[in-house]
Amino acid sequence: MSENNYKNGRKVEPGIWENLKEDGTHDGTYSVRISRRFKVDSVRTSHQLFFRRRRIASLSLARKEKRKLEDKMASKALKLTQGDKSWKDARDQFQKYLEARLEDKSIAYSTYDNMTKTLEKHTVQWDRRMLSWFNIEVFETYLNHADLKKDISITTRKNILKFIRQVFKRQIAIGAINHNPTNGVHVRKAMHEIDHIEADKEPVVMSKEDFYKVLDYAKVHFPDWAEVYAVGFWSGLRSGELYSLK
């Protein structure tokens, strides 16, 4: 077979063939075929990628399709040469990152414990999934599932999403991926969390009488905190602002 022919096709230019009729004349359509072999590692020395599109109506469309396939091949090749990573591997890497931050005291143990346990509890079902598999639909389907919404508040579900997002952000930081699939994910309220009547009410504010009851109780049971409560109530300072006072 001539190098310019491929089965029932005739090569027009690299990667593009004319489709031929039985009598050898051009039938008016084109095919695109591209293949390359890539080195992967020392064990699996190489891997071949092959992409093909048939029955393309014109040469200009065939050229456009060829460019698309070349982009697709480049993306696949990147995953082969750099390696796609499982969710478990990414989560384990993130845990080691948190352990380092815990060691240098840039995060509290409670933060570390909350993030690692939440991620393990709510994402173990994805452990064998590769990072390239994830998209917005995966997270929205899980976080807005009726059973999860029934048992877990929207605040907690948003925290789950926040922790998942941090795992992907870490992968971006180390150059393993260039896109965070959690971007644009919307966590919806459960029906029992939507209370239009309550939403129209004025917020409830503690009265002086109620505060004095709390303060009297604190003086007996939490004497070290009684003055903190008093300063907070009378000044309106938030917890972080109270903590920063000297």
FENVENLIN-V121949 format. One line per field, one symbol per residue. phi: phi as a letter, one per 30 degrees, with the letter a starting at -180 (. if undefined). burial: + if it has 9 or more other ideal C-beta (glycine too) atoms within 8 Angstrom, else -. A space follows every 50 residues. Layout:
phi=???
burial=???
//
This chain:
phi=.ddccbhcbbdcaeibbddcdddicddjcbbcbbbbcbdcaddcdabccb bbbchcdbdddddddddddddddddddddddcjdbddddddddddddddd ddddidbddddedddddddddcbedcecddedddaededddddcdedddd cbdddddddeddddeddddddddcidbbbcdddidcccddedccbddddd ddddcddeddddddddddddcbedceddddddddciddeddddddc
burial=----++--+++----+++++--------++++++---+-+--------+- +-+--+----+++-++--++-++--++-+++---+++--++-+++-+++- ++---------+--++-+++--+--++-+-+--+-+-+++-+++---++- ---+--+++++-++++++++++---+---+++--+-+--+---------- ----------+--++--+-------+-++++++--------+----
//
